[in-house]
Amino acid sequence: MINLEEKGNGLFVIKIVMKEVHTLDVPDLKEKIQHAIVERGIKKMVLDLSEVKVITSTGIGIFLNINQILKSQLKLACPNDDVKKVLELTKVTSVIKLFGAVDDAIASFG
């Protein structure tokens, strides 16, 4: 469901390994990410969406929730065109920055 990669200094890249982030999977996904935040002491996170083909509003809610937990230290990377369109239409991109590449998202933390 998720792959975790530590980049140092409290920064982690989490790759969501799911084709669809929809209502049924959301509680499990949210729990896994929140558990990782607490267990690993994650302060900054890049969510790699390259495997995600479809996302629902419930899935988007997870991103907003995680962004709050991390005090706006969440970046999204590598969405496909459909996912990017949903993120833009729902105005998520006005709250959480979106990047075309994971490395660009990592670099944005400075």
C-alpha positions as CSV (number, residue, x, y, z in Angstrom):
1,M,0.0,0.0,0.0
2,I,2.9,2.4,0.8
3,N,6.6,2.4,0.4
4,L,8.6,4.5,2.8
5,E,12.0,6.1,2.0
6,E,13.9,8.1,4.5
7,K,15.8,11.1,3.1
8,G,17.3,12.4,6.4
9,N,16.5,15.3,8.6
10,G,12.9,14.1,9.3
11,L,12.1,14.1,5.6
12,F,10.5,11.0,4.1
13,V,9.1,10.1,0.7
14,I,6.1,7.9,0.8
15,K,5.0,6.2,-2.4
16,I,1.4,5.3,-2.5
17,V,1.4,1.9,-4.3
18,M,-2.3,1.8,-5.3
19,K,-4.0,2.3,-8.6
20,E,-7.1,3.8,-7.0
21,V,-7.4,5.8,-3.8
22,H,-11.1,5.5,-3.0
23,T,-13.4,5.4,-0.1
24,L,-12.9,1.7,1.0
25,D,-9.1,2.0,1.1
26,V,-8.9,5.4,2.8
27,P,-9.1,4.4,6.5
28,D,-6.3,1.8,6.1
29,L,-4.1,4.2,4.0
30,K,-4.6,7.0,6.5
31,E,-3.8,4.8,9.4
32,K,-0.6,3.5,7.8
33,I,0.6,7.0,7.0
34,Q,-0.3,8.4,10.4
35,H,1.4,5.4,12.1
36,A,4.6,6.1,10.0
37,I,4.5,9.8,11.0
38,V,4.5,8.9,14.7
39,E,6.8,5.8,14.6
40,R,9.4,7.4,12.4
41,G,9.2,11.0,13.7
42,I,8.4,12.3,10.2
43,K,8.5,16.1,10.0
44,K,8.4,16.6,6.3
45,M,6.8,14.4,3.6
46,V,6.6,14.0,-0.1
47,L,3.8,11.8,-1.3
48,D,4.7,10.1,-4.6
49,L,1.5,9.7,-6.5
50,S,3.0,8.1,-9.7
51,E,1.2,4.8,-9.2
52,V,-2.2,6.4,-8.5
53,K,-4.5,6.4,-11.5
54,V,-7.8,7.5,-9.7
55,I,-8.5,9.4,-6.6
56,T,-11.8,10.3,-4.9
57,S,-12.7,13.2,-2.6
58,T,-12.2,10.9,0.4
59,G,-8.6,10.2,-0.7
60,I,-8.0,13.9,-1.1
61,G,-9.2,14.4,2.5
62,I,-6.3,12.2,3.7
63,F,-3.8,14.6,2.1
64,L,-5.4,17.6,3.8
65,N,-5.4,15.8,7.1
66,I,-1.8,14.8,6.8
67,N,-0.8,18.3,5.7
68,Q,-2.4,19.5,9.0
69,I,-0.6,16.9,11.1
70,L,2.7,17.9,9.5
71,K,2.0,21.7,9.9
72,S,1.9,22.2,6.1
73,Q,5.2,20.3,5.5
74,L,3.5,18.0,2.9
75,K,4.3,18.1,-0.9
76,L,2.6,16.0,-3.6
77,A,4.6,14.7,-6.5
78,C,4.2,12.9,-9.9
79,P,0.4,12.9,-10.3
80,N,-0.9,11.7,-13.6
81,D,-3.1,14.1,-15.6
82,D,-6.4,12.8,-14.2
83,V,-5.2,13.0,-10.6
84,K,-3.7,16.4,-11.2
85,K,-7.0,17.7,-12.6
86,V,-8.9,16.4,-9.6
87,L,-6.4,18.1,-7.2
88,E,-6.7,21.3,-9.1
89,L,-10.5,21.3,-9.4
90,T,-10.8,20.7,-5.6
91,K,-8.3,23.5,-4.9
92,V,-6.0,21.1,-3.0
93,T,-3.1,22.7,-4.9
94,S,-3.8,26.0,-3.3
95,V,-3.0,24.4,0.1
96,I,-0.5,21.7,-0.8
97,K,2.2,22.3,-3.4
98,L,2.3,19.9,-6.4
99,F,5.5,18.9,-8.2
100,G,6.1,17.0,-11.4
101,A,9.1,15.1,-9.9
102,V,9.9,13.7,-6.4
103,D,13.3,15.3,-6.5
104,D,11.8,18.8,-7.2
105,A,9.5,18.3,-4.2
106,I,12.4,17.3,-2.0
107,A,14.4,20.3,-3.2
108,S,11.6,22.6,-2.3
109,F,12.2,22.0,1.4
110,G,15.5,23.8,1.0
